Amino acid sequence: MALTKNTILSHKEIEHKIKRIAYQIYECNVEETEIVIAGIESNGYILAKKIKQNLDKISQIESTLCKVTIDKKEPTQPIKTSIKQEDYTNKSLVLIDDVLNSGSTLIYGIKHFLDVPLKQFKTAVLVNRNHKKYPVKADFKGISLSTSLFEHVHVNLSKQPYEAYLD
């Protein structure tokens, strides 16, 4: 049996979803002067960079990009961020990943940031799957999918054309 690649989102659709998520983040933070856009390495960080670029075009909010390094196989290991803790303390923060699958990566990322006071905390994903093991949700999502546990969502944001597909 040959594996087939089912496109979920095309390049143009991904660009549209990124722009829409940027507008939603702006709407939720319209009163803020600063916001931290934290992307989970590696695809989440690439997505965060693209969202930040769109946010910078549409708003005057000063946005800071933060890379969040989580061991996805061992998410209880210490989490590293590219900015210091004091740089996100008492700020509005959006934690971004490409796919919300079981929820473990996102929930451990959330746990890390809950060690400091934040003004507001939101999450964003490009693809939201409905197989969560943890009580975590995405505040902003590009698309929601009901898939089987045997299917895998792949997201390519590192080279054009961008695509998200299921196999």
matplotlib code that plots the C-alpha trace (Angstrom):
import matplotlib.pyplot as plt

x = [0.0, 1.5, 1.5, -0.3, 0.4, -2.8, -2.3, -4.0, -2.8, -1.1, 1.5, -1.0, -3.3, -0.5, 0.5, -3.2, -3.4, -0.2, -1.6, -4.9, -3.2, -1.1, -4.3, -5.9, -2.8, -2.9, -6.6, -6.0, -3.0, -4.2, -3.7, -0.1, 3.1, 5.2, 4.6, 6.8, 6.3, 7.8, 8.2, 9.0, 12.0, 12.2, 9.0, 7.2, 10.0, 9.9, 6.1, 6.7, 9.2, 6.6, 3.8, 6.1, 6.9, 3.2, 2.5, 5.2, 3.6, 0.1, 0.8, 3.0, 3.4, 7.0, 7.4, 10.3, 11.0, 12.0, 13.2, 12.0, 14.0, 12.1, 13.2, 10.1, 11.0, 11.7, 9.6, 10.2, 13.9, 14.8, 13.5, 15.7, 14.7, 16.7, 15.8, 16.2, 13.4, 13.2, 12.7, 9.3, 8.2, 5.0, 4.6, 2.0, 3.3, 2.2, 3.6, 3.6, 4.1, 3.4, 1.1, -0.9, -1.0, -1.1, -0.5, 2.6, 5.1, 2.7, 1.8, 5.4, 6.2, 3.3, 4.5, 7.9, 6.4, 4.1, 7.1, 7.0, 4.1, 2.7, 0.2, -1.4, -0.6, -2.0, -1.1, -1.1, -0.6, -0.9, -2.6, -4.7, -5.3, -8.0, -6.0, -5.0, -3.7, -3.4, -5.9, -4.3, -5.9, -4.7, -6.2, -5.3, -5.2, -4.8, -6.9, -8.5, -8.4, -9.9, -7.4, -6.7, -4.0, -2.0, -1.8, 1.0, 0.9, 4.0, 4.5, 7.2, 7.9, 11.7, 11.6, 9.0, 6.5, 5.2, 2.9, 1.1, 0.2, -1.0, 0.4]
y = [0.0, 3.3, 6.2, 9.2, 12.8, 14.8, 18.5, 20.3, 23.8, 25.2, 28.0, 30.7, 29.3, 29.2, 32.8, 33.8, 31.9, 33.5, 37.0, 36.2, 34.9, 38.2, 40.2, 38.2, 38.7, 42.4, 42.6, 40.8, 43.1, 46.5, 48.2, 46.8, 48.6, 45.4, 41.8, 38.7, 36.2, 32.9, 30.1, 26.5, 25.3, 24.6, 24.9, 26.8, 29.4, 29.7, 30.3, 32.8, 34.8, 34.9, 36.0, 38.7, 40.0, 40.4, 41.9, 44.5, 45.5, 46.1, 47.4, 49.8, 47.3, 46.6, 42.8, 40.7, 37.3, 34.5, 31.0, 28.3, 25.1, 22.0, 18.4, 17.0, 13.4, 14.5, 17.6, 17.6, 18.5, 22.1, 24.5, 27.2, 30.6, 32.9, 35.9, 36.4, 35.8, 39.5, 40.3, 38.6, 39.2, 41.3, 41.3, 39.9, 36.6, 34.4, 30.8, 29.4, 26.0, 24.6, 21.6, 21.0, 17.2, 15.6, 18.9, 17.8, 20.2, 23.1, 22.4, 22.1, 25.3, 27.0, 25.6, 27.1, 30.6, 30.3, 30.6, 34.4, 36.9, 37.7, 40.4, 38.0, 34.5, 33.1, 30.2, 29.9, 27.0, 26.6, 23.1, 22.1, 18.3, 16.9, 14.2, 16.0, 14.1, 17.3, 20.1, 22.7, 24.7, 27.0, 30.6, 31.3, 28.5, 28.3, 25.2, 22.5, 18.9, 15.6, 13.0, 9.4, 8.6, 6.9, 10.0, 12.4, 16.1, 17.6, 21.3, 22.8, 26.4, 26.4, 26.5, 27.7, 26.7, 26.3, 23.4, 21.3, 17.8, 14.6, 11.1]
z = [0.0, -1.0, 1.4, 0.0, 0.8, 1.5, 1.4, 4.3, 3.6, 0.5, 0.5, -0.1, 2.6, 5.1, 4.3, 4.8, 8.1, 9.4, 8.5, 10.2, 13.4, 13.5, 13.3, 16.1, 18.3, 17.6, 18.5, 21.8, 22.6, 21.2, 24.5, 25.0, 24.1, 24.1, 23.3, 23.4, 20.5, 21.7, 19.2, 20.0, 18.2, 15.2, 13.2, 15.9, 15.9, 12.1, 12.4, 15.2, 13.1, 10.2, 12.6, 14.1, 10.6, 9.9, 13.4, 12.9, 9.6, 11.0, 14.5, 16.5, 19.3, 20.0, 19.6, 20.8, 19.3, 21.6, 20.7, 23.1, 23.2, 24.5, 24.3, 22.6, 23.6, 27.2, 27.8, 31.5, 30.9, 31.5, 28.9, 27.4, 26.0, 23.9, 26.0, 29.8, 32.2, 33.1, 29.4, 29.5, 33.1, 33.3, 29.5, 27.2, 25.7, 22.9, 22.8, 19.2, 17.8, 14.3, 15.3, 18.5, 18.6, 22.1, 23.8, 25.7, 24.1, 24.5, 28.1, 29.2, 27.4, 29.2, 32.5, 31.9, 31.4, 34.4, 36.7, 36.2, 36.3, 32.9, 31.8, 29.4, 28.0, 24.8, 22.5, 18.7, 16.3, 12.6, 12.8, 15.8, 15.9, 18.1, 20.0, 23.1, 26.1, 28.1, 28.8, 26.6, 23.8, 21.1, 21.4, 17.8, 15.2, 11.5, 11.0, 13.2, 12.0, 13.2, 12.2, 13.1, 15.6, 12.8, 10.6, 10.9, 10.1, 8.5, 8.2, 5.9, 6.6, 6.1, 2.3, -0.3, -1.2, 2.3, 2.9, 5.5, 4.7, 6.2, 5.7]

ax = plt.figure().add_subplot(projection="3d")
ax.plot(x, y, z, "-o")
ax.set_aspect("equal")
plt.show()
